[in-house]
Amino acid sequence: MQHAFNDGGRAAAGYAGRAGDCVVRAIAIAGERPYQEVYNELKALAKTERVSKRRRGRSTVRDGVYKSTYRLYLASKDWRFTPTMGIGTGCRVHLKDGELPSGRLIVVTSRHLVAVINGIIHDTHNPSRDGTRCVYGYFTKG
């Protein structure tokens, strides 16, 4: 799968260095929204999370956002999730040419979200693992 370097507007928003902000980047890129706007909205939503025994802290937009939080956020912005893998089914869809639909997608893989636009990965690195990376599902707009 082809890869195009895209930081989602992170550098333009004044951020430097490395961060685990794949959720913010993927949403900004696929949704064609300003990085800072997505960052602020996710940060505000993370403040409403409840801390529990399993969750010893809240999400941070810089170091990782909980799945329930980004799913709630994307649902509020009219993104629909399509699962590609279930319990016991094994991996059927990979981050590979021809295995994902065309259009603007936010793809969920293990511990990473990535924007895929018409079959091209838009991220700061290529997470495809030479086409072997399993896709758990993807979000589409509307």
MODELLER restraints for C-alpha pairs under 7 A, 6 or more apart:
rsr = mdl.restraints
at = mdl.atoms
rsr.add(forms.Gaussian(group=physical.xy_distance, feature=features.Distance(at['CA:1:A'], at['CA:96:A']), mean=5.24, stdev=0.5))
rsr.add(forms.Gaussian(group=physical.xy_distance, feature=features.Distance(at['CA:1:A'], at['CA:97:A']), mean=5.07, stdev=0.5))
rsr.add(forms.Gaussian(group=physical.xy_distance, feature=features.Distance(at['CA:1:A'], at['CA:119:A']), mean=6.93, stdev=0.5))
rsr.add(forms.Gaussian(group=physical.xy_distance, feature=features.Distance(at['CA:1:A'], at['CA:120:A']), mean=6.41, stdev=0.5))
rsr.add(forms.Gaussian(group=physical.xy_distance, feature=features.Distance(at['CA:1:A'], at['CA:131:A']), mean=6.93, stdev=0.5))
rsr.add(forms.Gaussian(group=physical.xy_distance, feature=features.Distance(at['CA:2:A'], at['CA:120:A']), mean=5.08, stdev=0.5))
rsr.add(forms.Gaussian(group=physical.xy_distance, feature=features.Distance(at['CA:2:A'], at['CA:121:A']), mean=6.14, stdev=0.5))
rsr.add(forms.Gaussian(group=physical.xy_distance, feature=features.Distance(at['CA:3:A'], at['CA:120:A']), mean=5.64, stdev=0.5))
rsr.add(forms.Gaussian(group=physical.xy_distance, feature=features.Distance(at['CA:3:A'], at['CA:121:A']), mean=4.62, stdev=0.5))
rsr.add(forms.Gaussian(group=physical.xy_distance, feature=features.Distance(at['CA:3:A'], at['CA:122:A']), mean=6.11, stdev=0.5))
rsr.add(forms.Gaussian(group=physical.xy_distance, feature=features.Distance(at['CA:3:A'], at['CA:126:A']), mean=6.02, stdev=0.5))
rsr.add(forms.Gaussian(group=physical.xy_distance, feature=features.Distance(at['CA:4:A'], at['CA:120:A']), mean=6.86, stdev=0.5))
rsr.add(forms.Gaussian(group=physical.xy_distance, feature=features.Distance(at['CA:4:A'], at['CA:121:A']), mean=6.05, stdev=0.5))
rsr.add(forms.Gaussian(group=physical.xy_distance, feature=features.Distance(at['CA:4:A'], at['CA:122:A']), mean=5.08, stdev=0.5))
rsr.add(forms.Gaussian(group=physical.xy_distance, feature=features.Distance(at['CA:4:A'], at['CA:123:A']), mean=6.70, stdev=0.5))
rsr.add(forms.Gaussian(group=physical.xy_distance, feature=features.Distance(at['CA:5:A'], at['CA:122:A']), mean=5.91, stdev=0.5))
rsr.add(forms.Gaussian(group=physical.xy_distance, feature=features.Distance(at['CA:5:A'], at['CA:123:A']), mean=5.41, stdev=0.5))
rsr.add(forms.Gaussian(group=physical.xy_distance, feature=features.Distance(at['CA:5:A'], at['CA:124:A']), mean=5.14, stdev=0.5))
rsr.add(forms.Gaussian(group=physical.xy_distance, feature=features.Distance(at['CA:5:A'], at['CA:125:A']), mean=6.70, stdev=0.5))
rsr.add(forms.Gaussian(group=physical.xy_distance, feature=features.Distance(at['CA:6:A'], at['CA:122:A']), mean=5.37, stdev=0.5))
rsr.add(forms.Gaussian(group=physical.xy_distance, feature=features.Distance(at['CA:6:A'], at['CA:123:A']), mean=4.86, stdev=0.5))
rsr.add(forms.Gaussian(group=physical.xy_distance, feature=features.Distance(at['CA:6:A'], at['CA:124:A']), mean=5.50, stdev=0.5))
rsr.add(forms.Gaussian(group=physical.xy_distance, feature=features.Distance(at['CA:7:A'], at['CA:25:A']), mean=6.29, stdev=0.5))
rsr.add(forms.Gaussian(group=physical.xy_distance, feature=features.Distance(at['CA:7:A'], at['CA:123:A']), mean=6.06, stdev=0.5))
rsr.add(forms.Gaussian(group=physical.xy_distance, feature=features.Distance(at['CA:7:A'], at['CA:124:A']), mean=5.53, stdev=0.5))
rsr.add(forms.Gaussian(group=physical.xy_distance, feature=features.Distance(at['CA:8:A'], at['CA:25:A']), mean=4.91, stdev=0.5))
rsr.add(forms.Gaussian(group=physical.xy_distance, feature=features.Distance(at['CA:8:A'], at['CA:28:A']), mean=5.59, stdev=0.5))
rsr.add(forms.Gaussian(group=physical.xy_distance, feature=features.Distance(at['CA:8:A'], at['CA:29:A']), mean=5.03, stdev=0.5))
rsr.add(forms.Gaussian(group=physical.xy_distance, feature=features.Distance(at['CA:8:A'], at['CA:35:A']), mean=6.06, stdev=0.5))
rsr.add(forms.Gaussian(group=physical.xy_distance, feature=features.Distance(at['CA:9:A'], at['CA:34:A']), mean=6.71, stdev=0.5))
rsr.add(forms.Gaussian(group=physical.xy_distance, feature=features.Distance(at['CA:9:A'], at['CA:35:A']), mean=5.34, stdev=0.5))
rsr.add(forms.Gaussian(group=physical.xy_distance, feature=features.Distance(at['CA:10:A'], at['CA:35:A']), mean=5.93, stdev=0.5))
rsr.add(forms.Gaussian(group=physical.xy_distance, feature=features.Distance(at['CA:13:A'], at['CA:35:A']), mean=6.82, stdev=0.5))
rsr.add(forms.Gaussian(group=physical.xy_distance, feature=features.Distance(at['CA:13:A'], at['CA:36:A']), mean=6.15, stdev=0.5))
rsr.add(forms.Gaussian(group=physical.xy_distance, feature=features.Distance(at['CA:19:A'], at['CA:62:A']), mean=5.68, stdev=0.5))
rsr.add(forms.Gaussian(group=physical.xy_distance, feature=features.Distance(at['CA:19:A'], at['CA:63:A']), mean=6.30, stdev=0.5))
rsr.add(forms.Gaussian(group=physical.xy_distance, feature=features.Distance(at['CA:20:A'], at['CA:62:A']), mean=5.47, stdev=0.5))
rsr.add(forms.Gaussian(group=physical.xy_distance, feature=features.Distance(at['CA:20:A'], at['CA:63:A']), mean=4.45, stdev=0.5))
rsr.add(forms.Gaussian(group=physical.xy_distance, feature=features.Distance(at['CA:20:A'], at['CA:64:A']), mean=5.93, stdev=0.5))
rsr.add(forms.Gaussian(group=physical.xy_distance, feature=features.Distance(at['CA:21:A'], at['CA:61:A']), mean=5.79, stdev=0.5))
rsr.add(forms.Gaussian(group=physical.xy_distance, feature=features.Distance(at['CA:21:A'], at['CA:62:A']), mean=4.81, stdev=0.5))
rsr.add(forms.Gaussian(group=physical.xy_distance, feature=features.Distance(at['CA:21:A'], at['CA:63:A']), mean=5.94, stdev=0.5))
rsr.add(forms.Gaussian(group=physical.xy_distance, feature=features.Distance(at['CA:21:A'], at['CA:64:A']), mean=6.29, stdev=0.5))
rsr.add(forms.Gaussian(group=physical.xy_distance, feature=features.Distance(at['CA:22:A'], at['CA:112:A']), mean=6.42, stdev=0.5))
rsr.add(forms.Gaussian(group=physical.xy_distance, feature=features.Distance(at['CA:22:A'], at['CA:113:A']), mean=5.67, stdev=0.5))
rsr.add(forms.Gaussian(group=physical.xy_distance, feature=features.Distance(at['CA:22:A'], at['CA:114:A']), mean=6.77, stdev=0.5))
rsr.add(forms.Gaussian(group=physical.xy_distance, feature=features.Distance(at['CA:23:A'], at['CA:65:A']), mean=6.89, stdev=0.5))
rsr.add(forms.Gaussian(group=physical.xy_distance, feature=features.Distance(at['CA:23:A'], at['CA:113:A']), mean=5.66, stdev=0.5))
rsr.add(forms.Gaussian(group=physical.xy_distance, feature=features.Distance(at['CA:24:A'], at['CA:35:A']), mean=6.81, stdev=0.5))
rsr.add(forms.Gaussian(group=physical.xy_distance, feature=features.Distance(at['CA:24:A'], at['CA:38:A']), mean=6.13, stdev=0.5))
rsr.add(forms.Gaussian(group=physical.xy_distance, feature=features.Distance(at['CA:24:A'], at['CA:39:A']), mean=5.92, stdev=0.5))
rsr.add(forms.Gaussian(group=physical.xy_distance, feature=features.Distance(at['CA:24:A'], at['CA:61:A']), mean=6.83, stdev=0.5))
rsr.add(forms.Gaussian(group=physical.xy_distance, feature=features.Distance(at['CA:25:A'], at['CA:35:A']), mean=6.80, stdev=0.5))
rsr.add(forms.Gaussian(group=physical.xy_distance, feature=features.Distance(at['CA:26:A'], at['CA:106:A']), mean=6.17, stdev=0.5))
rsr.add(forms.Gaussian(group=physical.xy_distance, feature=features.Distance(at['CA:26:A'], at['CA:113:A']), mean=6.17, stdev=0.5))
rsr.add(forms.Gaussian(group=physical.xy_distance, feature=features.Distance(at['CA:26:A'], at['CA:114:A']), mean=5.07, stdev=0.5))
rsr.add(forms.Gaussian(group=physical.xy_distance, feature=features.Distance(at['CA:26:A'], at['CA:115:A']), mean=4.72, stdev=0.5))
rsr.add(forms.Gaussian(group=physical.xy_distance, feature=features.Distance(at['CA:27:A'], at['CA:106:A']), mean=6.85, stdev=0.5))
rsr.add(forms.Gaussian(group=physical.xy_distance, feature=features.Distance(at['CA:28:A'], at['CA:34:A']), mean=5.94, stdev=0.5))
rsr.add(forms.Gaussian(group=physical.xy_distance, feature=features.Distance(at['CA:28:A'], at['CA:35:A']), mean=5.34, stdev=0.5))
rsr.add(forms.Gaussian(group=physical.xy_distance, feature=features.Distance(at['CA:28:A'], at['CA:38:A']), mean=6.41, stdev=0.5))
rsr.add(forms.Gaussian(group=physical.xy_distance, feature=features.Distance(at['CA:29:A'], at['CA:115:A']), mean=6.34, stdev=0.5))
rsr.add(forms.Gaussian(group=physical.xy_distance, feature=features.Distance(at['CA:30:A'], at['CA:104:A']), mean=5.51, stdev=0.5))
rsr.add(forms.Gaussian(group=physical.xy_distance, feature=features.Distance(at['CA:30:A'], at['CA:105:A']), mean=6.17, stdev=0.5))
rsr.add(forms.Gaussian(group=physical.xy_distance, feature=features.Distance(at['CA:30:A'], at['CA:106:A']), mean=6.36, stdev=0.5))
rsr.add(forms.Gaussian(group=physical.xy_distance, feature=features.Distance(at['CA:30:A'], at['CA:115:A']), mean=5.49, stdev=0.5))
rsr.add(forms.Gaussian(group=physical.xy_distance, feature=features.Distance(at['CA:39:A'], at['CA:61:A']), mean=6.50, stdev=0.5))
rsr.add(forms.Gaussian(group=physical.xy_distance, feature=features.Distance(at['CA:42:A'], at['CA:61:A']), mean=6.68, stdev=0.5))
rsr.add(forms.Gaussian(group=physical.xy_distance, feature=features.Distance(at['CA:43:A'], at['CA:60:A']), mean=6.76, stdev=0.5))
rsr.add(forms.Gaussian(group=physical.xy_distance, feature=features.Distance(at['CA:43:A'], at['CA:61:A']), mean=6.04, stdev=0.5))
rsr.add(forms.Gaussian(group=physical.xy_distance, feature=features.Distance(at['CA:46:A'], at['CA:58:A']), mean=6.21, stdev=0.5))
rsr.add(forms.Gaussian(group=physical.xy_distance, feature=features.Distance(at['CA:46:A'], at['CA:59:A']), mean=5.42, stdev=0.5))
rsr.add(forms.Gaussian(group=physical.xy_distance, feature=features.Distance(at['CA:46:A'], at['CA:60:A']), mean=6.94, stdev=0.5))
rsr.add(forms.Gaussian(group=physical.xy_distance, feature=features.Distance(at['CA:46:A'], at['CA:69:A']), mean=6.86, stdev=0.5))
rsr.add(forms.Gaussian(group=physical.xy_distance, feature=features.Distance(at['CA:47:A'], at['CA:58:A']), mean=6.99, stdev=0.5))
rsr.add(forms.Gaussian(group=physical.xy_distance, feature=features.Distance(at['CA:49:A'], at['CA:58:A']), mean=6.18, stdev=0.5))
rsr.add(forms.Gaussian(group=physical.xy_distance, feature=features.Distance(at['CA:51:A'], at['CA:57:A']), mean=5.76, stdev=0.5))
rsr.add(forms.Gaussian(group=physical.xy_distance, feature=features.Distance(at['CA:51:A'], at['CA:58:A']), mean=6.56, stdev=0.5))
rsr.add(forms.Gaussian(group=physical.xy_distance, feature=features.Distance(at['CA:59:A'], at['CA:65:A']), mean=4.57, stdev=0.5))
rsr.add(forms.Gaussian(group=physical.xy_distance, feature=features.Distance(at['CA:59:A'], at['CA:66:A']), mean=5.78, stdev=0.5))
rsr.add(forms.Gaussian(group=physical.xy_distance, feature=features.Distance(at['CA:78:A'], at['CA:141:A']), mean=6.07, stdev=0.5))
rsr.add(forms.Gaussian(group=physical.xy_distance, feature=features.Distance(at['CA:78:A'], at['CA:142:A']), mean=5.37, stdev=0.5))
rsr.add(forms.Gaussian(group=physical.xy_distance, feature=features.Distance(at['CA:79:A'], at['CA:139:A']), mean=5.83, stdev=0.5))
rsr.add(forms.Gaussian(group=physical.xy_distance, feature=features.Distance(at['CA:79:A'], at['CA:140:A']), mean=5.35, stdev=0.5))
rsr.add(forms.Gaussian(group=physical.xy_distance, feature=features.Distance(at['CA:79:A'], at['CA:141:A']), mean=4.36, stdev=0.5))
rsr.add(forms.Gaussian(group=physical.xy_distance, feature=features.Distance(at['CA:79:A'], at['CA:142:A']), mean=5.60, stdev=0.5))
rsr.add(forms.Gaussian(group=physical.xy_distance, feature=features.Distance(at['CA:80:A'], at['CA:139:A']), mean=5.20, stdev=0.5))
rsr.add(forms.Gaussian(group=physical.xy_distance, feature=features.Distance(at['CA:80:A'], at['CA:140:A']), mean=5.33, stdev=0.5))
rsr.add(forms.Gaussian(group=physical.xy_distance, feature=features.Distance(at['CA:80:A'], at['CA:141:A']), mean=6.22, stdev=0.5))
rsr.add(forms.Gaussian(group=physical.xy_distance, feature=features.Distance(at['CA:80:A'], at['CA:142:A']), mean=6.43, stdev=0.5))
rsr.add(forms.Gaussian(group=physical.xy_distance, feature=features.Distance(at['CA:81:A'], at['CA:137:A']), mean=6.88, stdev=0.5))
rsr.add(forms.Gaussian(group=physical.xy_distance, feature=features.Distance(at['CA:81:A'], at['CA:138:A']), mean=5.66, stdev=0.5))
rsr.add(forms.Gaussian(group=physical.xy_distance, feature=features.Distance(at['CA:81:A'], at['CA:139:A']), mean=4.38, stdev=0.5))
rsr.add(forms.Gaussian(group=physical.xy_distance, feature=features.Distance(at['CA:81:A'], at['CA:140:A']), mean=6.64, stdev=0.5))
rsr.add(forms.Gaussian(group=physical.xy_distance, feature=features.Distance(at['CA:82:A'], at['CA:137:A']), mean=5.44, stdev=0.5))
rsr.add(forms.Gaussian(group=physical.xy_distance, feature=features.Distance(at['CA:82:A'], at['CA:138:A']), mean=5.41, stdev=0.5))
rsr.add(forms.Gaussian(group=physical.xy_distance, feature=features.Distance(at['CA:82:A'], at['CA:139:A']), mean=6.21, stdev=0.5))
rsr.add(forms.Gaussian(group=physical.xy_distance, feature=features.Distance(at['CA:83:A'], at['CA:136:A']), mean=6.12, stdev=0.5))
rsr.add(forms.Gaussian(group=physical.xy_distance, feature=features.Distance(at['CA:83:A'], at['CA:137:A']), mean=4.07, stdev=0.5))
rsr.add(forms.Gaussian(group=physical.xy_distance, feature=features.Distance(at['CA:83:A'], at['CA:138:A']), mean=6.57, stdev=0.5))
rsr.add(forms.Gaussian(group=physical.xy_distance, feature=features.Distance(at['CA:84:A'], at['CA:92:A']), mean=6.92, stdev=0.5))
rsr.add(forms.Gaussian(group=physical.xy_distance, feature=features.Distance(at['CA:84:A'], at['CA:93:A']), mean=6.38, stdev=0.5))
rsr.add(forms.Gaussian(group=physical.xy_distance, feature=features.Distance(at['CA:84:A'], at['CA:135:A']), mean=6.71, stdev=0.5))
rsr.add(forms.Gaussian(group=physical.xy_distance, feature=features.Distance(at['CA:84:A'], at['CA:136:A']), mean=5.37, stdev=0.5))
rsr.add(forms.Gaussian(group=physical.xy_distance, feature=features.Distance(at['CA:84:A'], at['CA:137:A']), mean=4.70, stdev=0.5))
rsr.add(forms.Gaussian(group=physical.xy_distance, feature=features.Distance(at['CA:85:A'], at['CA:91:A']), mean=6.14, stdev=0.5))
rsr.add(forms.Gaussian(group=physical.xy_distance, feature=features.Distance(at['CA:85:A'], at['CA:92:A']), mean=6.70, stdev=0.5))
rsr.add(forms.Gaussian(group=physical.xy_distance, feature=features.Distance(at['CA:85:A'], at['CA:136:A']), mean=5.21, stdev=0.5))
rsr.add(forms.Gaussian(group=physical.xy_distance, feature=features.Distance(at['CA:85:A'], at['CA:137:A']), mean=6.77, stdev=0.5))
rsr.add(forms.Gaussian(group=physical.xy_distance, feature=features.Distance(at['CA:91:A'], at['CA:134:A']), mean=5.92, stdev=0.5))
rsr.add(forms.Gaussian(group=physical.xy_distance, feature=features.Distance(at['CA:93:A'], at['CA:99:A']), mean=5.92, stdev=0.5))
rsr.add(forms.Gaussian(group=physical.xy_distance, feature=features.Distance(at['CA:93:A'], at['CA:134:A']), mean=6.13, stdev=0.5))
rsr.add(forms.Gaussian(group=physical.xy_distance, feature=features.Distance(at['CA:93:A'], at['CA:135:A']), mean=5.56, stdev=0.5))
rsr.add(forms.Gaussian(group=physical.xy_distance, feature=features.Distance(at['CA:94:A'], at['CA:131:A']), mean=6.24, stdev=0.5))
rsr.add(forms.Gaussian(group=physical.xy_distance, feature=features.Distance(at['CA:94:A'], at['CA:132:A']), mean=5.94, stdev=0.5))
rsr.add(forms.Gaussian(group=physical.xy_distance, feature=features.Distance(at['CA:94:A'], at['CA:133:A']), mean=5.40, stdev=0.5))
rsr.add(forms.Gaussian(group=physical.xy_distance, feature=features.Distance(at['CA:94:A'], at['CA:134:A']), mean=4.51, stdev=0.5))
rsr.add(forms.Gaussian(group=physical.xy_distance, feature=features.Distance(at['CA:94:A'], at['CA:135:A']), mean=5.19, stdev=0.5))
rsr.add(forms.Gaussian(group=physical.xy_distance, feature=features.Distance(at['CA:95:A'], at['CA:128:A']), mean=5.30, stdev=0.5))
rsr.add(forms.Gaussian(group=physical.xy_distance, feature=features.Distance(at['CA:95:A'], at['CA:131:A']), mean=5.40, stdev=0.5))
rsr.add(forms.Gaussian(group=physical.xy_distance, feature=features.Distance(at['CA:95:A'], at['CA:132:A']), mean=6.74, stdev=0.5))
rsr.add(forms.Gaussian(group=physical.xy_distance, feature=features.Distance(at['CA:95:A'], at['CA:133:A']), mean=5.45, stdev=0.5))
rsr.add(forms.Gaussian(group=physical.xy_distance, feature=features.Distance(at['CA:95:A'], at['CA:134:A']), mean=6.34, stdev=0.5))
rsr.add(forms.Gaussian(group=physical.xy_distance, feature=features.Distance(at['CA:95:A'], at['CA:135:A']), mean=6.18, stdev=0.5))
rsr.add(forms.Gaussian(group=physical.xy_distance, feature=features.Distance(at['CA:96:A'], at['CA:131:A']), mean=4.56, stdev=0.5))
rsr.add(forms.Gaussian(group=physical.xy_distance, feature=features.Distance(at['CA:97:A'], at['CA:119:A']), mean=6.47, stdev=0.5))
rsr.add(forms.Gaussian(group=physical.xy_distance, feature=features.Distance(at['CA:102:A'], at['CA:117:A']), mean=6.94, stdev=0.5))
rsr.add(forms.Gaussian(group=physical.xy_distance, feature=features.Distance(at['CA:102:A'], at['CA:118:A']), mean=4.45, stdev=0.5))
rsr.add(forms.Gaussian(group=physical.xy_distance, feature=features.Distance(at['CA:102:A'], at['CA:119:A']), mean=6.09, stdev=0.5))
rsr.add(forms.Gaussian(group=physical.xy_distance, feature=features.Distance(at['CA:103:A'], at['CA:117:A']), mean=5.54, stdev=0.5))
rsr.add(forms.Gaussian(group=physical.xy_distance, feature=features.Distance(at['CA:103:A'], at['CA:118:A']), mean=4.83, stdev=0.5))
rsr.add(forms.Gaussian(group=physical.xy_distance, feature=features.Distance(at['CA:104:A'], at['CA:116:A']), mean=6.11, stdev=0.5))
rsr.add(forms.Gaussian(group=physical.xy_distance, feature=features.Distance(at['CA:104:A'], at['CA:117:A']), mean=4.54, stdev=0.5))
rsr.add(forms.Gaussian(group=physical.xy_distance, feature=features.Distance(at['CA:104:A'], at['CA:118:A']), mean=6.49, stdev=0.5))
rsr.add(forms.Gaussian(group=physical.xy_distance, feature=features.Distance(at['CA:104:A'], at['CA:140:A']), mean=6.63, stdev=0.5))
rsr.add(forms.Gaussian(group=physical.xy_distance, feature=features.Distance(at['CA:105:A'], at['CA:115:A']), mean=5.73, stdev=0.5))
rsr.add(forms.Gaussian(group=physical.xy_distance, feature=features.Distance(at['CA:105:A'], at['CA:116:A']), mean=5.15, stdev=0.5))
rsr.add(forms.Gaussian(group=physical.xy_distance, feature=features.Distance(at['CA:105:A'], at['CA:117:A']), mean=6.15, stdev=0.5))
rsr.add(forms.Gaussian(group=physical.xy_distance, feature=features.Distance(at['CA:105:A'], at['CA:138:A']), mean=6.26, stdev=0.5))
rsr.add(forms.Gaussian(group=physical.xy_distance, feature=features.Distance(at['CA:105:A'], at['CA:139:A']), mean=5.63, stdev=0.5))
rsr.add(forms.Gaussian(group=physical.xy_distance, feature=features.Distance(at['CA:105:A'], at['CA:140:A']), mean=5.31, stdev=0.5))
rsr.add(forms.Gaussian(group=physical.xy_distance, feature=features.Distance(at['CA:106:A'], at['CA:113:A']), mean=6.58, stdev=0.5))
rsr.add(forms.Gaussian(group=physical.xy_distance, feature=features.Distance(at['CA:106:A'], at['CA:114:A']), mean=5.71, stdev=0.5))
rsr.add(forms.Gaussian(group=physical.xy_distance, feature=features.Distance(at['CA:106:A'], at['CA:115:A']), mean=4.67, stdev=0.5))
rsr.add(forms.Gaussian(group=physical.xy_distance, feature=features.Distance(at['CA:106:A'], at['CA:116:A']), mean=6.35, stdev=0.5))
rsr.add(forms.Gaussian(group=physical.xy_distance, feature=features.Distance(at['CA:106:A'], at['CA:138:A']), mean=5.47, stdev=0.5))
rsr.add(forms.Gaussian(group=physical.xy_distance, feature=features.Distance(at['CA:106:A'], at['CA:139:A']), mean=5.02, stdev=0.5))
rsr.add(forms.Gaussian(group=physical.xy_distance, feature=features.Distance(at['CA:106:A'], at['CA:140:A']), mean=6.86, stdev=0.5))
rsr.add(forms.Gaussian(group=physical.xy_distance, feature=features.Distance(at['CA:107:A'], at['CA:113:A']), mean=5.60, stdev=0.5))
rsr.add(forms.Gaussian(group=physical.xy_distance, feature=features.Distance(at['CA:107:A'], at['CA:114:A']), mean=5.24, stdev=0.5))
rsr.add(forms.Gaussian(group=physical.xy_distance, feature=features.Distance(at['CA:107:A'], at['CA:115:A']), mean=6.12, stdev=0.5))
rsr.add(forms.Gaussian(group=physical.xy_distance, feature=features.Distance(at['CA:107:A'], at['CA:116:A']), mean=6.84, stdev=0.5))
rsr.add(forms.Gaussian(group=physical.xy_distance, feature=features.Distance(at['CA:107:A'], at['CA:135:A']), mean=6.90, stdev=0.5))
rsr.add(forms.Gaussian(group=physical.xy_distance, feature=features.Distance(at['CA:107:A'], at['CA:137:A']), mean=6.17, stdev=0.5))
rsr.add(forms.Gaussian(group=physical.xy_distance, feature=features.Distance(at['CA:107:A'], at['CA:138:A']), mean=4.27, stdev=0.5))
rsr.add(forms.Gaussian(group=physical.xy_distance, feature=features.Distance(at['CA:107:A'], at['CA:139:A']), mean=6.44, stdev=0.5))
rsr.add(forms.Gaussian(group=physical.xy_distance, feature=features.Distance(at['CA:108:A'], at['CA:114:A']), mean=6.79, stdev=0.5))
rsr.add(forms.Gaussian(group=physical.xy_distance, feature=features.Distance(at['CA:108:A'], at['CA:135:A']), mean=5.95, stdev=0.5))
rsr.add(forms.Gaussian(group=physical.xy_distance, feature=features.Distance(at['CA:108:A'], at['CA:136:A']), mean=5.54, stdev=0.5))
rsr.add(forms.Gaussian(group=physical.xy_distance, feature=features.Distance(at['CA:108:A'], at['CA:137:A']), mean=5.39, stdev=0.5))
rsr.add(forms.Gaussian(group=physical.xy_distance, feature=features.Distance(at['CA:108:A'], at['CA:138:A']), mean=5.64, stdev=0.5))
rsr.add(forms.Gaussian(group=physical.xy_distance, feature=features.Distance(at['CA:109:A'], at['CA:134:A']), mean=6.15, stdev=0.5))
rsr.add(forms.Gaussian(group=physical.xy_distance, feature=features.Distance(at['CA:109:A'], at['CA:135:A']), mean=4.86, stdev=0.5))
rsr.add(forms.Gaussian(group=physical.xy_distance, feature=features.Distance(at['CA:109:A'], at['CA:136:A']), mean=5.53, stdev=0.5))
rsr.add(forms.Gaussian(group=physical.xy_distance, feature=features.Distance(at['CA:114:A'], at['CA:122:A']), mean=6.98, stdev=0.5))
rsr.add(forms.Gaussian(group=physical.xy_distance, feature=features.Distance(at['CA:114:A'], at['CA:123:A']), mean=6.41, stdev=0.5))
rsr.add(forms.Gaussian(group=physical.xy_distance, feature=features.Distance(at['CA:115:A'], at['CA:121:A']), mean=6.11, stdev=0.5))
rsr.add(forms.Gaussian(group=physical.xy_distance, feature=features.Distance(at['CA:115:A'], at['CA:122:A']), mean=5.35, stdev=0.5))
rsr.add(forms.Gaussian(group=physical.xy_distance, feature=features.Distance(at['CA:115:A'], at['CA:123:A']), mean=6.76, stdev=0.5))
rsr.add(forms.Gaussian(group=physical.xy_distance, feature=features.Distance(at['CA:116:A'], at['CA:122:A']), mean=5.85, stdev=0.5))
